[in-house]
Amino acid sequence: MADSSFSDNVARSRPGQTGGGTAVAFMTDVLSSRLLRLTWAVVLSWIAVAGSIAVVGCGRGPEVAQVKGKVRYKDGTIPQAAVRVVRFEPKTDSTATVRKAASGDFDASDGSFELFTRRPGDGVYVGEYSVTFAVQKDPRDKSTSVIADKYRSSAQTPYHVSIHENVDDLEFEIEPIE
C-alpha cells in the first residue's frame, strides 16, 4: 500500500502520467536534471579557471623591478637641501620595453631612496638607465644646486645602471659644488 500511495502522489504531481512506472520516470528526470546542472557547473568552473589564467598570465604588462639604495657625499655625509631627488633616465640604447624615467626623493637623515615611475611602489621598468641627481636649496631655482653639474645631466653623469631584477643595495657617492 505504501508503494501505491507513493506512485499515486507522483502521478498526481506529474499530470498525464499514471501507474508505478511514473515514479521511475520522475526519478530519472530528477537525476537527469541534477546531472545536467552538475555538468554545467563543472564546465563553467573550467571556463572561470581558464579565464583567470589568461588574465593573470597575459595582462601583467612590462616587467618592473623595485629599486632602493642610498645617496651620500664622498665624505660620507648626507646632502642637505630642500630638494633631494635621484632620477633614472632611460639610456638611448636601453632595452627597456617602456622607456620611462623613474625617480624618488632621498631621505635627509640617511640618504635612502626608493624609486617609482608613476606612483610610489610601482617600481622601475627593466632596462638601462643614466642616474642623475637634483639637490637644490630652492625647489623653484635650479641655480641653487649644491652638487657638481656632472651629476645633474644624463650626458655627463658617471653613473649608469642596468636593472633586470629587484635591487635594494645601490649606493651613489656625489660631490658638492666646490
BABA-27137 format. One line per field, with one value per atom (N, C-alpha, C): z, y, x; residue number from 1; atom name; chain; residue in one letter. Coordinates in Angstrom, 1 decimal. Atoms other than C-alpha are relative to their C-alpha. Example, Ala and Ser with C-alpha at 12.3 -4.5 7.8 and 13.67 -1.06 7.14 Angstrom:
BEGIN
pz = [0.0|7.8|0.0|0.0|7.1|0.8]
py = [-1.2|-4.5|1.2|-1.1|-1.1|1.1]
px = [0.9|12.3|0.9|-0.9|13.7|-0.8]
num = [1|1|1|2|2|2]
atome = [N|CA|C|N|CA|C]
chaine = [A|A|A|A|A|A]
residu = [A|A|A|S|S|S]
//
This chain:
BEGIN
pz = [0.0|0.0|0.0|0.0|0.7|-1.4|1.3|-2.8|-0.9|0.9|-4.5|0.4|-0.4|-2.4|-0.5|0.5|-3.4|-1.5|1.5|-7.1|-0.2|0.2|-6.8|0.2|-0.2|-5.3|-1.1|1.2|-8.1|-1.2|1.2|-10.7|0.1|-0.2|-9.2|-0.3|0.1|-9.2|-1.5|1.4|-12.9|-0.9|0.7|-14.9|-1.3|1.2|-17.7|0.2|-0.2|-16.2|1.2|-1.0|-14.2|0.2|-0.2|-12.7|0.7|-0.7|-11.0|-0.7|0.7|-13.8|0.1|-0.2|-13.1|1.0|-1.0|-10.0|-0.6|0.7|-12.1|-1.0|1.0|-14.8|0.7|-0.8|-12.2|0.6|-0.6|-10.5|-1.1|1.1|-13.9|-0.4|0.3|-14.7|1.0|-1.1|-11.3|-0.1|0.1|-11.7|-1.3|1.2|-15.3|0.2|-0.2|-14.2|0.9|-0.9|-11.4|-0.7|0.8|-13.7|-1.0|0.9|-16.2|0.7|-0.8|-13.5|0.4|-0.4|-12.3|-1.2|1.2|-15.8|-0.3|0.3|-16.4|1.1|-1.1|-13.0|-0.3|0.3|-14.0|-1.2|1.2|-17.4|0.3|-0.4|-16.0|0.9|-0.8|-13.4|-0.8|0.9|-16.1|-0.8|0.7|-18.1|0.9|-0.9|-15.0|0.3|-0.3|-14.3|-1.2|1.2|-17.9|-0.2|0.1|-17.9|1.0|-1.0|-14.7|-0.4|0.5|-16.1|-1.1|1.2|-19.3|0.6|-0.5|-17.3|0.8|-0.8|-14.8|-0.8|0.8|-17.3|-1.1|1.2|-20.2|0.3|-0.3|-18.5|0.9|-1.0|-16.4|-0.5|0.6|-18.8|0.1|0.0|-19.0|1.4|-1.3|-16.3|0.7|-0.8|-13.5|1.2|-1.2|-10.5|1.0|-1.1|-7.1|0.2|-0.1|-6.7|1.2|-1.2|-3.4|0.1|-0.2|-2.3|0.9|-0.8|-0.7|-0.8|0.7|-1.8|1.2|-1.0|0.1|-0.7|0.5|-0.4|0.1|0.0|-1.0|1.4|-1.3|2.6|1.0|-0.8|3.9|0.6|-0.5|4.9|-1.0|0.9|3.5|-0.5|0.5|1.2|0.6|-0.6|2.9|-0.9|0.8|0.8|0.0|0.1|0.2|-1.0|1.0|-2.9|0.0|0.0|-2.8|-0.8|0.9|-5.8|-0.8|0.9|-7.6|-1.2|1.2|-11.2|-0.9|1.0|-13.5|-1.4|1.4|-17.2|-1.0|0.9|-19.9|-1.0|1.0|-22.0|-1.4|1.3|-25.7|-0.6|0.5|-26.2|1.0|-1.1|-23.3|-0.7|0.5|-23.8|0.7|-0.7|-21.7|-1.0|0.9|-23.3|0.1|-0.2|-21.8|0.4|-0.3|-21.9|0.8|-0.9|-18.9|1.1|-1.1|-16.3|1.3|-1.4|-12.6|0.9|-0.9|-9.6|1.4|-1.4|-5.8|0.8|-1.0|-3.0|0.8|-1.0|-0.8|1.4|-1.4|3.0|0.5|-0.5|4.6|1.2|-1.2|7.7|-0.4|0.3|6.0|-1.5|1.4|2.2|-0.7|0.6|1.5|-1.0|1.0|-1.5|-0.5|0.7|-3.3|-1.3|1.3|-7.0|-0.4|0.6|-8.7|-1.4|1.4|-12.3|0.0|0.0|-11.8|1.4|-1.4|-8.2|0.9|-0.9|-5.1|0.0|-0.1|-5.1|-1.4|1.3|-8.9|-0.6|0.4|-9.4|-1.3|1.1|-12.4|-1.1|1.1|-15.9|-0.2|0.2|-16.5|-1.2|1.1|-18.7|0.5|-0.3|-18.8|0.2|-0.4|-17.2|0.3|-0.5|-16.6|1.3|-1.3|-13.0|0.2|-0.2|-12.3|1.4|-1.3|-9.1|-0.1|-0.2|-8.1|1.5|-1.4|-4.8|0.0|0.1|-4.6|1.3|-1.1|-1.8|-0.2|0.3|-3.5|-1.1|1.0|-5.3|-1.4|1.2|-7.9|-0.8|0.6|-8.7|-0.2|0.2|-10.3|0.2|-0.2|-9.9|1.5|-1.4|-6.1|0.3|-0.2|-6.7|0.8|-0.9|-4.1|-0.5|0.5|-6.2|-1.4|1.3|-9.2|-1.2|1.2|-12.6|-0.7|0.7|-13.9|0.5|-0.6|-11.6|-0.4|0.4|-13.0|-1.4|1.4|-16.6|-0.4|0.4|-18.1|-1.0|1.0|-20.8|0.8|-0.7|-18.1|1.2|-1.3|-15.1|-0.1|0.0|-14.2|0.4|-0.5|-13.0|-1.1|0.9|-15.3|0.6|-0.6|-14.1|-1.0|0.7|-15.7|1.0|-0.9|-13.9|-0.6|0.5|-14.5|1.1|-1.1|-11.1|1.2|-1.2|-7.7|0.6|-0.5|-6.2|1.3|-1.2|-2.6|0.6|-0.5|-2.2|-0.8|0.8|-4.7|0.9|-0.7|-3.4|-1.0|0.9|-5.1|0.9|-0.7|-3.9|-1.0|0.9|-5.3|0.7|-0.5|-4.8|0.0|-0.1|-3.6|-1.0|0.8|-5.6|0.8|-0.7|-4.8|-0.2]
py = [-1.2|0.0|1.2|-1.1|2.3|0.4|-0.2|1.8|0.7|-0.6|2.7|1.4|-1.4|5.8|0.9|-0.8|7.0|0.2|-0.1|6.2|1.0|-0.9|8.0|1.4|-1.4|11.1|0.5|-0.4|11.1|0.2|-0.2|10.6|1.3|-1.2|13.5|1.2|-1.1|15.7|0.2|0.0|14.9|-0.3|0.3|15.3|-0.8|0.8|12.9|-1.3|1.2|10.1|-0.8|0.8|7.2|-1.3|1.3|3.9|0.0|0.2|2.5|0.5|-0.5|3.5|1.5|-1.4|7.1|0.4|-0.3|7.1|-0.1|0.2|5.7|1.1|-1.1|8.3|1.3|-1.2|11.1|0.0|0.1|9.9|0.2|-0.2|9.7|1.4|-1.4|13.2|0.8|-0.8|14.5|-0.3|0.3|12.7|0.6|-0.6|13.9|1.5|-1.5|17.5|0.3|-0.2|17.2|-0.2|0.3|15.7|1.1|-1.1|18.4|1.3|-1.1|21.1|-0.2|0.3|19.4|0.1|-0.1|19.2|1.5|-1.4|22.9|0.7|-0.5|23.7|-0.3|0.4|21.8|0.8|-0.7|23.4|1.5|-1.4|26.9|0.2|-0.1|26.3|0.0|0.1|25.3|1.3|-1.2|28.4|1.1|-1.0|30.6|-0.2|0.3|28.9|0.5|-0.3|29.3|1.6|-1.5|33.0|0.7|-0.6|33.7|-0.2|0.2|32.2|0.9|-0.9|34.2|1.5|-1.4|37.5|0.1|-0.1|36.8|-0.2|0.3|35.4|1.0|-0.9|37.8|1.5|-1.4|41.0|0.7|-0.6|41.7|1.2|-1.2|44.2|-0.1|0.0|45.1|-0.3|0.4|43.8|1.2|-1.1|46.1|-0.6|0.4|45.9|1.1|-0.9|47.5|0.4|-0.5|49.7|0.9|-0.7|51.0|0.2|-0.3|52.5|1.2|-1.2|55.4|0.9|-1.1|58.7|0.7|-0.7|60.3|0.8|-0.6|62.7|-0.9|0.9|61.2|-0.1|0.0|62.1|-0.8|0.8|60.0|0.8|-0.8|62.9|-0.1|0.0|63.2|1.4|-1.3|66.1|0.6|-0.7|68.6|1.1|-1.0|70.7|-0.2|0.1|71.4|-1.1|1.0|69.1|-1.0|1.1|65.7|-1.1|0.9|63.6|-0.8|0.8|60.6|-0.3|0.2|60.1|-1.0|1.0|57.1|0.4|-0.4|58.3|-1.1|1.0|55.7|0.4|-0.3|55.5|-0.2|0.1|55.8|-1.4|1.4|52.2|-1.0|0.8|50.9|-1.1|1.1|47.5|0.0|-0.1|48.7|0.0|0.0|47.8|1.3|-1.3|51.0|0.9|-0.9|53.9|1.2|-1.1|56.0|0.2|-0.3|57.7|-0.3|0.3|56.8|0.9|-0.9|59.0|-0.3|0.1|59.2|1.0|-0.9|61.6|-0.9|0.8|60.5|0.7|-0.5|60.9|0.8|-0.9|63.7|-0.6|0.5|61.6|-1.1|1.1|58.5|-0.2|0.1|59.1|-1.1|1.1|56.2|0.5|-0.3|56.2|-1.3|1.0|54.1|0.6|-0.6|54.8|-0.5|0.4|54.8|0.7|-0.5|55.5|1.0|-0.8|56.9|0.3|-0.2|56.4|-0.9|0.8|55.1|-1.5|1.4|51.4|-0.7|0.6|50.8|-0.5|0.5|50.3|0.7|-0.5|50.8|-1.0|0.9|49.3|-0.6|0.7|46.7|0.7|-0.6|48.3|0.7|-0.7|50.5|1.5|-1.4|54.0|0.7|-0.9|57.0|0.6|-0.4|58.1|1.5|-1.5|61.9|0.3|-0.5|63.9|1.4|-1.4|67.1|0.2|-0.4|68.6|1.5|-1.5|72.2|0.6|-0.7|74.7|0.5|-0.6|76.3|-0.9|0.9|74.0|0.7|-0.7|76.7|0.5|-0.6|77.7|-1.1|1.0|75.2|0.5|-0.6|77.6|-0.1|0.2|76.8|-1.4|1.4|73.3|0.0|0.1|72.2|-1.1|1.1|69.4|0.4|-0.2|69.3|-0.2|0.1|69.8|-1.4|1.3|66.4|-1.0|0.9|64.7|0.4|-0.5|66.7|-0.3|0.3|65.7|-1.4|1.4|62.3|-0.2|0.1|63.1|0.0|-0.1|63.8|-0.9|0.8|61.6|-1.2|1.1|59.0|-1.3|1.2|56.6|-0.5|0.7|54.2|-1.4|1.3|51.1|-0.8|0.9|48.1|-0.7|0.6|47.0|-1.2|1.2|43.4|-0.8|0.7|42.4|1.0|-0.8|43.9|0.3|-0.4|45.8|0.9|-0.9|47.2|0.5|-0.4|48.0|0.9|-0.9|50.6|1.1|-1.1|53.3|0.9|-1.0|56.5|1.1|-1.1|59.0|1.1|-1.2|62.5|1.1|-1.0|65.6|1.4|-1.4|69.1|0.9|-1.0|72.2|0.5|-0.5|73.4|1.5]
px = [0.8|0.0|0.9|-0.9|2.9|0.5|-0.5|4.1|-1.0|1.0|0.8|-0.3|0.3|0.3|1.2|-1.1|3.8|-0.2|0.2|3.0|-1.1|1.1|-0.3|0.4|-0.4|1.3|0.9|-0.8|3.9|-0.8|0.9|1.2|-0.8|0.7|-0.7|0.9|-0.9|2.3|0.5|-0.4|3.0|-1.2|1.3|-0.2|0.3|0.0|-0.8|0.8|-0.7|1.3|-0.7|0.6|-0.1|0.8|-0.5|0.9|1.4|-1.2|4.0|1.2|-1.2|6.4|0.2|-0.1|5.8|1.0|-1.0|7.9|1.4|-1.3|10.8|0.3|-0.2|10.3|0.3|-0.2|10.1|1.4|-1.3|13.3|1.1|-0.9|15.0|0.2|0.0|14.0|0.8|-0.7|15.3|1.5|-1.4|18.6|0.6|-0.5|19.0|0.2|-0.1|18.3|1.2|-1.1|20.8|1.3|-1.2|23.4|0.3|-0.1|22.8|0.6|-0.5|23.3|1.4|-1.3|26.4|1.0|-0.8|27.8|0.3|-0.2|27.2|0.9|-0.9|28.8|1.4|-1.4|31.9|0.5|-0.4|32.0|0.3|-0.2|31.6|1.2|-1.2|34.2|1.3|-1.1|36.7|0.2|-0.1|35.9|0.5|-0.5|36.4|1.5|-1.4|39.8|0.8|-0.7|40.9|0.0|0.0|39.8|0.9|-0.9|41.7|1.4|-1.4|44.9|0.3|-0.2|44.5|0.3|-0.2|44.1|1.3|-1.2|46.9|1.2|-1.2|49.3|0.3|-0.2|48.8|-0.2|0.3|47.7|1.0|-0.9|50.8|0.7|-0.7|52.4|1.5|-1.5|56.1|0.6|-0.7|58.5|0.5|-0.5|59.3|0.8|-0.8|61.7|0.0|-0.1|61.8|1.5|-1.4|64.9|0.1|-0.3|66.3|1.5|-1.4|69.6|0.2|-0.4|71.4|0.9|-0.8|73.0|0.8|-0.8|75.9|1.0|-1.2|78.7|1.1|-1.2|82.1|0.6|-0.5|83.0|-1.0|0.9|80.0|-1.2|1.1|77.7|-1.1|1.2|74.2|-0.3|0.3|73.4|-1.3|1.1|71.1|-0.5|0.6|68.8|-1.6|1.5|65.0|-0.4|0.3|65.1|1.2|-1.0|66.9|-0.6|0.6|66.0|1.0|-0.8|67.5|-0.9|0.8|66.4|0.7|-0.4|66.8|-0.6|0.4|66.7|0.4|-0.4|66.5|1.1|-1.0|69.6|-0.5|0.5|69.3|0.1|-0.1|70.4|-0.7|0.6|68.2|-0.9|0.8|66.5|-1.4|1.3|63.5|-1.1|1.1|60.2|-0.8|0.6|58.8|1.1|-1.0|61.2|-0.5|0.5|60.1|0.9|-0.8|62.1|-0.6|0.5|61.8|0.8|-0.6|62.6|-0.5|0.4|62.4|0.8|-0.7|63.3|1.0|-0.8|66.2|-0.1|0.2|65.9|1.2|-1.1|67.9|0.8|-0.7|68.8|1.0|-0.9|70.3|0.3|-0.2|70.2|-0.7|0.7|67.9|-1.1|1.0|65.6|-0.7|0.7|63.0|-0.6|0.4|62.3|-1.4|1.3|58.9|-0.1|0.2|57.7|-1.2|1.2|54.2|-0.5|0.5|53.2|0.9|-0.9|55.1|-0.4|0.1|55.6|-0.1|0.1|55.2|1.3|-1.3|58.9|0.5|-0.8|61.2|-0.1|0.1|60.8|1.5|-1.3|63.6|0.7|-0.8|66.4|1.2|-1.2|69.4|-0.3|0.3|69.5|1.3|-1.0|71.7|-0.6|0.4|71.5|0.4|-0.2|71.1|-0.6|0.4|70.5|-0.4|0.4|68.8|0.1|-0.2|70.0|0.0|0.1|68.8|-0.5|0.5|68.3|-1.4|1.3|65.3|-0.7|0.6|62.8|-0.3|0.3|62.0|1.2|-1.1|65.5|1.2|-1.0|67.9|1.4|-1.3|70.8|0.4|-0.4|70.7|0.5|-0.5|72.1|1.2|-1.1|74.6|0.9|-0.8|76.1|0.7|-0.8|78.6|-1.0|0.8|77.0|0.0|0.0|78.1|-1.0|1.1|75.5|-1.4|1.4|72.6|-0.4|0.3|72.9|0.2|-0.1|72.3|1.2|-1.1|75.0|1.4|-1.3|77.7|0.1|-0.1|76.8|1.0|-0.9|79.4|-0.8|0.7|76.6|-1.0|0.9|74.8|-0.3|0.4|72.8|-0.8|0.8|71.3|-0.9|1.0|68.1|-0.7|0.7|66.9|-0.7|0.7|65.6|0.0|0.1|64.8|1.4|-1.2|67.7|-0.2|0.3|67.9|1.3|-1.3|71.6|0.8|-0.7|72.5|0.6|-0.7|75.0|0.6|-0.6|75.9|0.7|-0.8|78.6|0.0|0.0|78.2|0.9|-0.8|80.3|-0.7|0.6|79.3|0.7|-0.7|80.0|1.2|-1.2|83.5|0.2]
num = [1|1|1|2|2|2|3|3|3|4|4|4|5|5|5|6|6|6|7|7|7|8|8|8|9|9|9|10|10|10|11|11|11|12|12|12|13|13|13|14|14|14|15|15|15|16|16|16|17|17|17|18|18|18|19|19|19|20|20|20|21|21|21|22|22|22|23|23|23|24|24|24|25|25|25|26|26|26|27|27|27|28|28|28|29|29|29|30|30|30|31|31|31|32|32|32|33|33|33|34|34|34|35|35|35|36|36|36|37|37|37|38|38|38|39|39|39|40|40|40|41|41|41|42|42|42|43|43|43|44|44|44|45|45|45|46|46|46|47|47|47|48|48|48|49|49|49|50|50|50|51|51|51|52|52|52|53|53|53|54|54|54|55|55|55|56|56|56|57|57|57|58|58|58|59|59|59|60|60|60|61|61|61|62|62|62|63|63|63|64|64|64|65|65|65|66|66|66|67|67|67|68|68|68|69|69|69|70|70|70|71|71|71|72|72|72|73|73|73|74|74|74|75|75|75|76|76|76|77|77|77|78|78|78|79|79|79|80|80|80|81|81|81|82|82|82|83|83|83|84|84|84|85|85|85|86|86|86|87|87|87|88|88|88|89|89|89|90|90|90|91|91|91|92|92|92|93|93|93|94|94|94|95|95|95|96|96|96|97|97|97|98|98|98|99|99|99|100|100|100|101|101|101|102|102|102|103|103|103|104|104|104|105|105|105|106|106|106|107|107|107|108|108|108|109|109|109|110|110|110|111|111|111|112|112|112|113|113|113|114|114|114|115|115|115|116|116|116|117|117|117|118|118|118|119|119|119|120|120|120|121|121|121|122|122|122|123|123|123|124|124|124|125|125|125|126|126|126|127|127|127|128|128|128|129|129|129|130|130|130|131|131|131|132|132|132|133|133|133|134|134|134|135|135|135|136|136|136|137|137|137|138|138|138|139|139|139|140|140|140|141|141|141|142|142|142|143|143|143|144|144|144|145|145|145|146|146|146|147|147|147|148|148|148|149|149|149|150|150|150|151|151|151|152|152|152|153|153|153|154|154|154|155|155|155|156|156|156|157|157|157|158|158|158|159|159|159|160|160|160|161|161|161|162|162|162|163|163|163|164|164|164|165|165|165|166|166|166|167|167|167|168|168|168|169|169|169|170|170|170|171|171|171|172|172|172|173|173|173|174|174|174|175|175|175|176|176|176|177|177|177|178|178|178]
atome = [N|CA|C|N|CA|C|N|CA|C|N|CA|C|N|CA|C|N|CA|C|N|CA|C|N|CA|C|N|CA|C|N|CA|C|N|CA|C|N|CA|C|N|CA|C|N|CA|C|N|CA|C|N|CA|C|N|CA|C|N|CA|C|N|CA|C|N|CA|C|N|CA|C|N|CA|C|N|CA|C|N|CA|C|N|CA|C|N|CA|C|N|CA|C|N|CA|C|N|CA|C|N|CA|C|N|CA|C|N|CA|C|N|CA|C|N|CA|C|N|CA|C|N|CA|C|N|CA|C|N|CA|C|N|CA|C|N|CA|C|N|CA|C|N|CA|C|N|CA|C|N|CA|C|N|CA|C|N|CA|C|N|CA|C|N|CA|C|N|CA|C|N|CA|C|N|CA|C|N|CA|C|N|CA|C|N|CA|C|N|CA|C|N|CA|C|N|CA|C|N|CA|C|N|CA|C|N|CA|C|N|CA|C|N|CA|C|N|CA|C|N|CA|C|N|CA|C|N|CA|C|N|CA|C|N|CA|C|N|CA|C|N|CA|C|N|CA|C|N|CA|C|N|CA|C|N|CA|C|N|CA|C|N|CA|C|N|CA|C|N|CA|C|N|CA|C|N|CA|C|N|CA|C|N|CA|C|N|CA|C|N|CA|C|N|CA|C|N|CA|C|N|CA|C|N|CA|C|N|CA|C|N|CA|C|N|CA|C|N|CA|C|N|CA|C|N|CA|C|N|CA|C|N|CA|C|N|CA|C|N|CA|C|N|CA|C|N|CA|C|N|CA|C|N|CA|C|N|CA|C|N|CA|C|N|CA|C|N|CA|C|N|CA|C|N|CA|C|N|CA|C|N|CA|C|N|CA|C|N|CA|C|N|CA|C|N|CA|C|N|CA|C|N|CA|C|N|CA|C|N|CA|C|N|CA|C|N|CA|C|N|CA|C|N|CA|C|N|CA|C|N|CA|C|N|CA|C|N|CA|C|N|CA|C|N|CA|C|N|CA|C|N|CA|C|N|CA|C|N|CA|C|N|CA|C|N|CA|C|N|CA|C|N|CA|C|N|CA|C|N|CA|C|N|CA|C|N|CA|C|N|CA|C|N|CA|C|N|CA|C|N|CA|C|N|CA|C|N|CA|C|N|CA|C|N|CA|C|N|CA|C|N|CA|C|N|CA|C|N|CA|C|N|CA|C|N|CA|C|N|CA|C|N|CA|C|N|CA|C|N|CA|C|N|CA|C|N|CA|C|N|CA|C|N|CA|C|N|CA|C|N|CA|C|N|CA|C|N|CA|C|N|CA|C|N|CA|C|N|CA|C|N|CA|C|N|CA|C|N|CA|C|N|CA|C|N|CA|C|N|CA|C|N|CA|C|N|CA|C|N|CA|C]
chaine = [A|A|A|A|A|A|A|A|A|A|A|A|A|A|A|A|A|A|A|A|A|A|A|A|A|A|A|A|A|A|A|A|A|A|A|A|A|A|A|A|A|A|A|A|A|A|A|A|A|A|A|A|A|A|A|A|A|A|A|A|A|A|A|A|A|A|A|A|A|A|A|A|A|A|A|A|A|A|A|A|A|A|A|A|A|A|A|A|A|A|A|A|A|A|A|A|A|A|A|A|A|A|A|A|A|A|A|A|A|A|A|A|A|A|A|A|A|A|A|A|A|A|A|A|A|A|A|A|A|A|A|A|A|A|A|A|A|A|A|A|A|A|A|A|A|A|A|A|A|A|A|A|A|A|A|A|A|A|A|A|A|A|A|A|A|A|A|A|A|A|A|A|A|A|A|A|A|A|A|A|A|A|A|A|A|A|A|A|A|A|A|A|A|A|A|A|A|A|A|A|A|A|A|A|A|A|A|A|A|A|A|A|A|A|A|A|A|A|A|A|A|A|A|A|A|A|A|A|A|A|A|A|A|A|A|A|A|A|A|A|A|A|A|A|A|A|A|A|A|A|A|A|A|A|A|A|A|A|A|A|A|A|A|A|A|A|A|A|A|A|A|A|A|A|A|A|A|A|A|A|A|A|A|A|A|A|A|A|A|A|A|A|A|A|A|A|A|A|A|A|A|A|A|A|A|A|A|A|A|A|A|A|A|A|A|A|A|A|A|A|A|A|A|A|A|A|A|A|A|A|A|A|A|A|A|A|A|A|A|A|A|A|A|A|A|A|A|A|A|A|A|A|A|A|A|A|A|A|A|A|A|A|A|A|A|A|A|A|A|A|A|A|A|A|A|A|A|A|A|A|A|A|A|A|A|A|A|A|A|A|A|A|A|A|A|A|A|A|A|A|A|A|A|A|A|A|A|A|A|A|A|A|A|A|A|A|A|A|A|A|A|A|A|A|A|A|A|A|A|A|A|A|A|A|A|A|A|A|A|A|A|A|A|A|A|A|A|A|A|A|A|A|A|A|A|A|A|A|A|A|A|A|A|A|A|A|A|A|A|A|A|A|A|A|A|A|A|A|A|A|A|A|A|A|A|A|A|A|A|A|A|A|A|A|A|A|A|A|A|A|A|A|A|A|A|A|A|A|A|A|A|A|A|A|A|A|A|A|A|A|A|A|A|A|A|A|A|A|A|A|A|A|A|A]
residu = [M|M|M|A|A|A|D|D|D|S|S|S|S|S|S|F|F|F|S|S|S|D|D|D|N|N|N|V|V|V|A|A|A|R|R|R|S|S|S|R|R|R|P|P|P|G|G|G|Q|Q|Q|T|T|T|G|G|G|G|G|G|G|G|G|T|T|T|A|A|A|V|V|V|A|A|A|F|F|F|M|M|M|T|T|T|D|D|D|V|V|V|L|L|L|S|S|S|S|S|S|R|R|R|L|L|L|L|L|L|R|R|R|L|L|L|T|T|T|W|W|W|A|A|A|V|V|V|V|V|V|L|L|L|S|S|S|W|W|W|I|I|I|A|A|A|V|V|V|A|A|A|G|G|G|S|S|S|I|I|I|A|A|A|V|V|V|V|V|V|G|G|G|C|C|C|G|G|G|R|R|R|G|G|G|P|P|P|E|E|E|V|V|V|A|A|A|Q|Q|Q|V|V|V|K|K|K|G|G|G|K|K|K|V|V|V|R|R|R|Y|Y|Y|K|K|K|D|D|D|G|G|G|T|T|T|I|I|I|P|P|P|Q|Q|Q|A|A|A|A|A|A|V|V|V|R|R|R|V|V|V|V|V|V|R|R|R|F|F|F|E|E|E|P|P|P|K|K|K|T|T|T|D|D|D|S|S|S|T|T|T|A|A|A|T|T|T|V|V|V|R|R|R|K|K|K|A|A|A|A|A|A|S|S|S|G|G|G|D|D|D|F|F|F|D|D|D|A|A|A|S|S|S|D|D|D|G|G|G|S|S|S|F|F|F|E|E|E|L|L|L|F|F|F|T|T|T|R|R|R|R|R|R|P|P|P|G|G|G|D|D|D|G|G|G|V|V|V|Y|Y|Y|V|V|V|G|G|G|E|E|E|Y|Y|Y|S|S|S|V|V|V|T|T|T|F|F|F|A|A|A|V|V|V|Q|Q|Q|K|K|K|D|D|D|P|P|P|R|R|R|D|D|D|K|K|K|S|S|S|T|T|T|S|S|S|V|V|V|I|I|I|A|A|A|D|D|D|K|K|K|Y|Y|Y|R|R|R|S|S|S|S|S|S|A|A|A|Q|Q|Q|T|T|T|P|P|P|Y|Y|Y|H|H|H|V|V|V|S|S|S|I|I|I|H|H|H|E|E|E|N|N|N|V|V|V|D|D|D|D|D|D|L|L|L|E|E|E|F|F|F|E|E|E|I|I|I|E|E|E|P|P|P|I|I|I|E|E|E]
//
